[in-house]
């Protein structure tokens, strides 16, 4: 554990190609900390209905996203109680809806974290 105060870090998770409701990207966090902001974008906009996804710490939703039909980005709505993590925690981008007539594709989430001392 560091005793130095570190600057916030931005981490990205990407799901390439066409999205489905089983699309997920996961990583283990290398340190303890807190998610302080999150954004998501896709390269192909969903058509017909929204593309929705969650940024999760374990099974808890830390940030929820909803990209409107024909849209390509959204700022996450954080659930403060679920934003803390410890070293080794799994953080995942989990897609729950992809659009109704054309699925979105190429999704990337960027989230800002601060390390705990």
N, C-alpha and C positions, 0 to 999 in steps of 0.2 A: 504494500500500500504506500502510495506517495504522500508526502507531507506538503508537497508543492501544490498550489492552487492552479489547476489547469484550465486553459481556455475551453469553451464549448467545442465539441466535435460534431461534424455532420457525417452520418453514415448512410449509405444507400443499399437498398435491396432491389433487384430487378427480376422480372419475369418476362422472358423473351417470347415473341410469337403470339399466336392467338390465345386469348384467355378463356378459361372455363371455370365453373364453380369448384373445381378441384385444384385450381392453380394456387400454389403456395411457394414462398421462398422463406427460408429460415436460416438464422445464424445464432451462434452462441456468443454472448457478450464477454469480452476479455477483461472487463473490470466492472465494479459496482457503480451505479449512478442513477440518473433520472432523465427521462425523455421530457424535453421542454417545448418542442414544436415538431410538427410533421406536415409534409406536403406530398402529394402524389400526382403523377402525370402519366398519360398513355400516348402512344404515337398514333393510334387509330381510335377515333372517337366511337363510343357506343351509339347505336341507332335504335330508336324506338322506345327505349327506357334507360334509366340510369345504370351506370356501372358502380357497384358498391364493394368496398373492401374494408378490412380492419387491420390495424397494426396491433399485434398482441404481444404481451409479455407473459410467457407460458400460455395459459388458456384465457387470461383476462384481457379485455379490450382496452388498450391504452389510447388509441386514436381511431375514430371512425371516419371514413371517406365516402362521398357520394359525388361521382362525376356525372353531371346531367347529360341526357341524350344530346349528341353533337358537341359536347364539351370535351376538353382534354386535360383538365387539372382541377385540383381541389385542395384546400387547406384542411388538415385534419381537425376534428373536434376532439380535444383531449379529455380523458376521464382521469383527473388528477390522482385519484386513489390507486390507479393501476399503472402509473408511470415509473415507479421505482423498480429497479432490478439489481440483482447481485451478480458477481462474476460467475459465468457459466449459465446464466438464465438464457432460455431460448426466446428470441424475438422473431416474429414472423409477420409477413404480409400475406393475408388470407383473403382471397376473392370470394364474394358471396353472390354477386349478380353481374352479368356481363353486357346487358343490352338485350332487346327482344328480337330485333330483326337482323342486326349485325353486331357481333361481339366486338368489344374493344380489344386492342392488342398492344403489346409492348409496354408494360407497366413498370414504373420505377417509383419507389418511395424514398424520400430523403427525410431523415429525422435527426434533430439536434439533441445531443445528450451532454450532460455535465457529469463529470466523474466525482464520486463521493470519496472523501478522505477516510 
